[in-house]
Structures are given as structure tokens and as C-alpha cells.
């Protein structure tokens, strides 16, 4: 939920021109992408190992890694919106530039 709030806040608030496009939000989003992709990969590996052993509840394990990759996708969207939103606002001319 916090990722979505930050994404909407980034869309609503344009940055100032000439500022660095790599914000703290973009760095945190990039860390989130890496974290959740790693979690998804570990979940896939452990799920495959558990399935090979014949353990039950395969659908629960599949839901776990699907949720991990979906969360990584949300963080990736936040990262892209953070960097493109800031970079696009850097290119716009505002009244402050005159």
C-alpha cells in the first residue's frame, strides 16, 4: 500500500528542473525490486524441492512466488514512474526558470 501511495504522490508532485533524477524513492524502489525478485526465486526453488518430495499444498507455494513476483512488478513500476516522472519534470520549463 505504501508503494502505491508513493507512486501516486510522485505523479502529483513534479520535481524542479535541474535536479538529479535519482531520488531516494527510486533507490528504495530499486532495492524493493531486487529484494522481491530474490524472494520469488527462493520461493520457486523451495517449492520445486517440496513438490519433488511429494509434500501437499502446492497451490499455496505457487501463490507465494506469484505474489513475490507481482510485488516486484509493483516496485518496478514505482521505480520507472519515479525516474521518468522526475526526468520529464526536469525537461519542462516552469515559471521559476524565468
C-alpha positions in Angstrom: 0.0 0.0 0.0 2.9 2.4 0.8 4.3 1.8 -2.7 1.1 2.8 -4.3 0.8 6.0 -2.2 4.4 6.9 -3.0 3.7 6.3 -6.7 0.6 8.5 -6.7 2.5 11.2 -4.7 5.3 11.1 -7.3 2.8 11.6 -10.2 1.1 14.5 -8.5 4.3 16.4 -7.5 6.6 17.4 -10.3 10.2 18.0 -9.4 12.2 21.1 -10.0 14.2 21.4 -13.2 17.9 20.7 -13.0 17.6 18.3 -10.0 19.0 14.8 -10.0 16.5 12.3 -11.3 17.6 9.5 -9.0 15.6 10.2 -5.9 15.5 8.3 -2.6 12.2 6.9 -3.7 13.8 5.5 -6.9 16.7 3.9 -4.9 14.2 2.3 -2.4 12.1 1.0 -5.3 15.2 -0.5 -6.9 16.0 -2.2 -3.6 12.5 -3.5 -3.4 12.7 -4.9 -6.9 15.9 -6.8 -6.1 14.5 -8.0 -2.7 11.2 -9.4 -4.1 12.8 -11.0 -7.2 15.2 -12.8 -4.9 12.3 -13.8 -2.7 10.5 -15.1 -5.7 13.4 -17.1 -6.9 14.0 -18.7 -3.5 10.3 -19.5 -3.3 10.3 -21.2 -6.7 13.4 -23.3 -5.7 11.9 -24.3 -2.4 8.5 -25.0 -4.0 10.1 -27.3 -6.6 12.0 -29.1 -3.9 8.9 -29.6 -1.8 6.9 -30.8 -4.8 9.7 -33.3 -5.6 9.4 -34.6 -2.1 5.6 -35.1 -2.6 4.5 -32.5 0.0 1.0 -31.2 0.0 -0.3 -27.6 -0.6 1.4 -26.9 -3.9 -1.1 -24.2 -4.7 -0.1 -22.3 -1.6 3.5 -22.4 -2.5 2.7 -21.3 -6.0 0.6 -18.4 -4.7 3.6 -17.3 -2.6 6.0 -16.9 -5.5 3.4 -15.4 -7.7 2.8 -12.8 -5.0 6.5 -12.2 -4.8 6.9 -11.5 -8.5 3.8 -9.3 -8.5 5.2 -7.3 -5.7 8.5 -7.0 -7.6 6.5 -5.7 -10.6 4.8 -3.1 -8.4 8.2 -1.9 -7.2 9.5 -1.8 -10.7 6.5 0.3 -11.8 7.3 2.6 -8.9 10.9 2.8 -9.9 10.0 3.6 -13.5 7.5 6.2 -12.6 9.9 7.8 -10.1 12.7 8.1 -12.6 10.6 9.1 -15.7 8.4 11.4 -13.7 11.4 13.3 -12.3 13.3 13.3 -15.6 10.2 14.5 -17.5 9.8 17.3 -15.0 13.4 18.3 -15.4 12.8 18.9 -19.1 9.7 21.0 -18.6 10.1 24.7 -18.3 8.3 26.3 -15.3 7.7 29.9 -14.3 10.5 29.6 -11.8 13.0 29.3 -14.7 12.4 32.9 -15.9 
